[in-house]
Amino acid sequence: MTLFDEYIRFRMLSDKYLLNNISVPLNSEYEKGLRWKMCVKRVMEIHREICEKLDIEYTSDDTDEFYIAFQKEVRKQTKLKD
């Protein structure tokens, strides 16, 4: 699995936890919240890893060309995998 695929996977999981579209063993809001936070943390880590591998500065600035293209591809791949 590539870093990008892992990014998509954790991004989709975080969205599912946020939208309450996924069940957890204890089915508690606390557990869902913790799992969501872990997913978001991993998404950020993977984003940083991708930037390091590409030798570009990490950013989440909506005006950055790389970030715009990156998020566009994320949306595209997320729709394909849904």
C-alpha positions, 0 to 999 in steps of 0.5 A, spaced: 500 500 500 502 506 498 502 512 502 497 516 498 493 509 499 494 509 506 492 517 506 485 515 503 484 510 507 485 513 514 481 520 511 475 515 509 475 512 516 476 519 519 470 521 515 466 515 517 467 516 524 465 524 524 459 522 520 457 516 525 457 512 519 461 506 522 460 502 528 465 500 534 465 495 539 462 498 545 458 503 540 460 509 545 461 516 542 467 517 547 470 511 543 468 514 536 471 520 538 478 517 540 478 513 533 476 519 529 482 523 533 487 517 531 485 517 524 486 525 523 492 524 527 495 519 522 492 523 516 496 529 518 502 524 519 502 521 512 501 528 509 507 530 512 511 523 510 508 524 503 511 532 503 518 529 505 518 524 500 517 529 495 522 534 498 516 539 499 514 543 505 508 541 509 502 545 508 495 545 508 494 552 505 488 552 501 492 557 496 498 552 495 498 549 488 501 542 491 495 542 496 490 544 491 492 538 486 493 533 492 486 535 495 483 534 488 486 527 487 484 525 494 477 527 493 477 523 486 480 517 489 475 517 495 469 517 490 472 511 486 473 507 493 466 509 496 
